[in-house]
Every structure is written in structure tokens, then in C-alpha cells.
Amino acid sequence: MISKPIAWCWALVYSGLIYTIAPESAAAGLIKLAETGDSEPNGTNTFFQIAQTPTLSENGQVAFYTDLRNNGFLQGCGIFVADGQSVRTVVRSDQPSPDLNGNFYTFNSMVGLNNTSQVFETGLQNTLGGGLDNSGLYRVGNGVLTTLAKAGQTLPGEDAVFRSFNGVTVRINRSGQTAFQAKSSTNSAVILRSAGTNLLAVAWIGQGSPDGNGTLGAMGDPSLNNSGTVAFTSLMAATNASPYAILLDDGTGLRVLLRSGQALPDGSGQFSLFPALDLALNDSNQVAFVANLSGTTAGPTDNLGLYRAQRGALVQLARKSQFVPGGNGRFLDFGGQNYVTINNSGAVAFLADLTGTSGGTTDNAAIYLATSAGITQIVRKGQQAPDGNGVFSKLGYPALNNSNQIAFVATLSGTRGGTTDNQAIYFVDDSLSIKPVIRAGQLFNGKTIATPNFLDGPNYGGLSGLNDNSQIAVWSALNGNNAVFLWSNSDAQNGLKLLSAASLGKDVSVSFQAQAGTTNFLQEASTPQGPFVDVVSLVLVGNGLITTNFNETGGATNNSRFYRIRQLK
């Protein structure tokens, strides 16, 4: 039998009183995939500096970039994929380009992926054209390397060639379609989408606006959904006092979804500016965005709003100066950089700064979820952490999946460890329970976690740190090394949950639930960091979820007692 931790559940007994710390600790469902010093697959080098932006597919594959060392000397770099069972090489430096014109030299550390393919940008060396053909976009699908586009290559249907792809991040959807923005010898920005092996130019600077009002100017990067739709923003030129637009192409042609100057849904002003360069787009072709407003009833106090738009429908979700749920404060802005995210049901998660709160600067920010039922507060600055160790002092942008589950990074204040345990990643399930994923200061196999992070915000197309299977791709420092982890919400998947811990005189009764047929080890320690030792092994017999308990003799006679459950699968 292979031992695999499915979940850890903790409780604390202190002076005969029981305190529930969390239904699941930060170690729950956490699997280390790669770390500085690990050997590269089938090679003689080791991983060194792993980029902080691992991306996650729906089937739990994590793509990451790292440079490679041998005895401390740099030996190039590569892109790798891990799933908890193995690590494999996607591509690495010095590998020849598929057309044999040059070798891979550098990589954009942001890798797009789906369940079978990875897409990425690379710089090349030793090409025939020198600076004219020394970068490109590539795909590895089922282990086969192909070219999406390369500098010096002719644009489809155009009398022009691609220029440098340096810094371009490719989007990819479930079916393998890709989208990206490129430069050509005749145009500083062209948005393209792939269909099979063919590329199609969707939009370009100087193109006439589909509504006849001006021409397209500077454009944001495209967002790509699983239907193949592309959405983007553009600064329009030669317009009739309407210089900003959101455009969309679903394969039937480019359309204007929204223009500045258009009336607000409630008639209280007009759209003025769409500040986010990249858009949140779902599979129903709905776009979520923040907009600056003009001509509003209250002037500067209500001139910002959060909206969801699709063809024929425009909905206001939240507005500056609107009271927040519960009435403690009003919306001031929507996260500064206007990163909002949308799922396929049209739910929108967003970070908001608040004004007029009872706590002043101690409770003036929160993460919210807007659905058809209204706005729900998910977590708020000043709120106590789930384990009681500190309060939230800064909230990161939320990521959202199609089950209305949210993940976010938070900084905490008033923690026991000060700056050594004041950053963590949290997961919010569909019942709004906040669960720790990983936290600075926690031990993992005897090493200390620091500065944990993940790819938050909207998924622009194969670019997310949270998937629909309640998994998160995590980066952290680990005793000075870099490490990549995969976290799974094991409670949701396996039903393992600590229900209660109660003192019975000098004994402690621990109750938990788990799936029938599993073997569960109750473990105890005197501190949250351990070391933990097995108290008893319990095999659950029956069908479905089983509730059981165990009485530990003398468990309440110590000053403190931490319990967790290790499950074998």
C-alpha cells in the first residue's frame, strides 16, 4: 500500500478546553512537484531558479520554467511539466527549432497549457536571419514540437512578415486553439487566432471599426475562451468622441461589444474609459470589466463601476459609493489594477477598496463574489485568519473557477511569527469556508515555507493557477530554495473532515468522518509544527461517508495537544 496524505485535520486541547483550529491545515493535499536541486529528467543538470508563475491544467498538470545548473554553473534553462507522479521535459535551451533554423536560447516564463499541450515564446540563437528570425511561438502537443509563428515568417494573407515575439504570452484553450498579439514589418500590433494549423488575423491597428466609427489603435492582449472567442480592448482613432472600445470575435467576424460614450444601464451617465488592458472572458462570451464613468449623478463619488457585458445585455454589478453587503462602508475602487475574474455561470469575483468603514484603514478592503443572487463578501481586511494566527492585512486578487470557488494570496498582521509567517494562500469553497493552502513559516518535510504565491486573477486562456477540480499550482521559497507544489482540496474530493475534539476527564475524544474503505491514522503532537506521531490506525467499514471517534487515554493531561489525520489511499 502506498501512503498518500489525503488531508490533515487539526484540533487543539489546552488546559482541558477544546479549540478547533481549522477543518484542514495548510499541509492538506499539498504535493511537492519540483525544487531547486532536483535533477532534470534524463539529464545531468539540476533545477535552480524556478519562476514564480506555474500554470495549471484541468487534469492537474503544472507547467513551470527554471534555469539549470551543474556544479553551480549555468547550463541553460527549460520548461517542464509535473503532475505529482513524474516530471517531464517540455523543451529546453540548445534544442533545435523544428525548422532546424537556430536553437532555443531563452524562454518566456509564462507557459500556456491545456490537458495535452503547452505553448510558449522563445528566443533563438544561430539563426540564418540573425535579429530578423531569432524568436518564435511554439507548441508541444502530446510530446510533438511544432511552430505556431516565427519572426521572419509571412503573416497569413499579408504582404508582411512577423517581427520579434519577445515577451509575447500565448493563450490556448481546451481544444488547442491559440491566440496572441504580434508585430509585423508593416504593423505594430496584430491579433491572431489559430484554427488547426492555420493562423487567422483577427484585428490590427488601422483596421476600420466594425461599427464604422473610426479605426483600431493600440490594443490589449487577447483573451481566449473554450469556444474560440477572442476579446480585447482598443484605443480607437479618428472617432466621434468615443475613443475606447471592447471588441469580440467569435469566429463569425469582429464586433464592437461596447464603446466609451455609451449610456450606462441605469441611465446615470456614460462609459468613459476601460482601464484594464486584458479582459476577463467566459465560455458564454460574457466579459467582466471595470469602467471609468462620466456624466454621473454624483460626479467623482460614483464615477467607477464593475460590469458584465455580452451581445444584447449589459449589467452593472457594483458601483463606486454603493454600500457594501452588511452596510459597513462603501465601494471606493475595484482593486487598483482592475483585475476581475468571471466564470461560466457569469459570477464575477473582485477585490475592492472601501471607504467609510467602521475600522478605517484596518477593514477597508475585501474580496467579493457577484452572482445573480447579489454580492457576497468572501473575506475582509481585518478578519481573523482561519487558524486564529493573525488577521488579514492585505488581500491579493482573486482567482475563480466554475464551481464559484476562489483562491487568493494574503498578507497577515499580528501573527505569532511576525514576518516569518505573515503570507499565505487561501482557498474558499462553494460553501464559503476559507481553507489555508500553504503558509510562510510552516514546515514541509522539515523545510520552512516562505513567500508562497500563485497565478491569481482572470484566466486569459490556459493561464491560471486554479482549476475546476479545486486544485492550485503553488510556488514558494523553501529553506532558500524555490519549489513548486500542487494543492488539492481533499475535503471536497474525499470527505475527510475533523468533526470535534472534546475532553472527557483526563482523556480526549476525537471525532472525524471519512470514506468507507479508507485507513486513517490519528496523529498527535504538542505543537502545530510537530513532530507528529501515530496514536491509532482506524479502518472504516461500510458504505459512503462514515463518522467515527477515538478516545485517547490521558490526552487532556498535557498543556497542549494538536491532532491531525493521515489517510492512506
Residue, then its C-alpha position, 0 to 999 in steps of 0.5 A: m500500500i502506498s501512503k498518500p496524505i489525503a488531508w490533515c485535520w487539526a484540533l487543539v486541547y489546552s488546559g482541558l478546553i477544546y479549540t478547533i483550529a481549522p477543518e484542514s491545515a495548510a499541509a492538506g493535499l499539498i504535493k511537492l512537484a519540483e525544487t531547486g536541486d532536483s535533477e532534470p529528467n534524463g539529464t545531468n543538470t539540476f533545477f535552480q531558479i524556478a519562476q514564480t508563475p506555474t500554470l495549471s491544467e484541468n487534469g492537474q498538470v503544472a507547467f513551470y520554467t527554471d534555469l539549470r545548473n551543474n556544479g553551480f554553473l549555468q547550463g541553460c534553462g527549460i520548461f517542464v511539466a509535473d503532475g505529482q507522479s513524474v516530471r517531464t521535459v517540455v523543451r529546453s535551451d540548445q534544442p533545435s527549432p523544428d525548422l532546424n533554423g537556430n536553437f532555443y536560447t531563452f524562454n518566456s516564463m509564462v507557459g500556456l497549457n491545456n490537458t495535452s499541450q503547452v505553448f510558449e515564446t522563445g528566443l533563438q540563437n544561430t539563426l540564418g536571419g540573425g535579429l530578423d528570425n531569432s524568436g518564435l511561438y511554439r507548441v508541444g502537443n502530446g510530446v510533438l514540437t511544432t511552430l505556431a509563428k516565427a519572426g521572419q515568417t509571412l503573416p497569413g494573407e499579408d504582404a508582411v512578415f512577423r517581427s520579434f515575439n519577445g515577451v509575447t504570452v500565448r493563450i490556448n484553450r481546451s481544444g488547442q486553439t491559440a491566440f496572441q498579439a504580434k508585430s509585423s514589418t508593416n504593423s505594430a500590433v496584430i491579433l491572431r487566432s489559430a484554427g488547426t494549423n492555420l493562423l487567422a488575423v483577427a484585428w490590427i491597428g488601422q483596421g476600420s471599426p466594425d461599427g464604422n466609427g473610426t479605426l483600431g489603435a493600440m490594443g490589449d492582449p487577447s483573451l481566449n475562451n473554450s469556444g474560440t472567442v477572442a476579446f480585447t480592448s482598443l484605443m480607437a482613432a479618428t472617432n466621434a468622441s468615443p475613443y475606447a472600445i471592447l471588441l469580440d470575435d467569435g469566429t463569425g467576424l469582429r464586433v464592437l461589444l461596447r464603446s466609451g460614450q455609451a449610456l450606462p444601464d441605469g441611465s446615470g451617465q456614460f462609459s468613459l474609459f476601460p482601464a484594464l488592458d486584458l479582459a476577463l472572458n467566459d465560455s458564454n462570451q460574457v466579459a467582466f470589466v471595470a469602467n471609468l464613468s462620466g456624466t454621473t449623478a454624483g460626479p467623482t463619488d460614483n464615477l467607477g463601476l464593475y460590469r458584465a457585458q455580452r451581445g444584447a445585455l449589459v449589467q452593472l454589478a457594483r458601483k463606486s459609493q454603493f454600500v457594501p453587503g452588511g452596510n459597513g462602508r462603501f465601494l471606493d475602487f475595484g482593486g487598483q489594477n482592475y483585475v476581475t475574474i468571471n466564470n461560466s455561470g457569469a459570477v464575477a469575483f473582485l477585490a475592492d477598496l472601501t471607504g467609510t468603514s467602521g475600522g478605517t484603514t484596518d477593514n477597508a478592503a475585501i474580496y467579493l463574489a457577484t452572482s445573480a443572487g447579489i454580492t457576497q463578501i468572501v473575506r475582509k481586511g481585518q478578519q481573523a485568519p482561519d487558524g486564529n494566527g493573525v488577521f488579514s492585512k492585505l488581500g491579493y486578487p482573486a482567482l475563480n473557477n466554475s464551481n464559484q470557488i476562489a483562491f487568493v494570496a494574503t498578507l497577515s498582521g499580528t501573527r505569532g511569527g511576525t514576518t516569518d509567517n505573515q503570507a499565505i494562500y487561501f482557498v474558499d469553497d462553494s460553501l464559503s469556508i476559507k481553507p489555508v493552502i500553504r503558509a510562510g513559516q510552516l514546515f514541509n518535510g522539515k523545510t520552512i515555507a516562505t513567500p508562497n504565491f500563485l497565478d491569481g486573477p482572470n484566466y486569459g486562456g490556459l493561464s491560471g493557477l486554479n482549476d475546476n477540480s479545486q486544485i492550485a499550482v503553488w510556488s514558494a521559497l523553501n529553506g532558500n530554495n524555490a519549489v513548486f507544489l500542487w494543492s488539492n482540496s481533499d475535503a471536497q474530493n474525499g470527505l475527510k473532515l475533523l468533526s470535534a475534539a472534546s475532553l472527557g476527564k483526563d482523556v480526549s475524544v476525537s471525532f472525524q468522518a471519512q470514506a468507507g474503505t479508507t485507513n486513517f491514522l490519528q496523529e498527535a503532537s504538542t505543537p502545530q509544527g510537530p513532530f507528529v506521531d501515530v496514536v491509532s490506525l482506524v479502518l472504516v467499514g461500510n458504505g459512503l461517508i462514515t463518522t467515527n471517534f477515538n478516545e485517547t487515554g490521558g490526552a487532556t493531561n498535557n498543556s497542549r495537544f494538536y491532532r491531525i489525520r493521515q489517510l492512506k489511499 
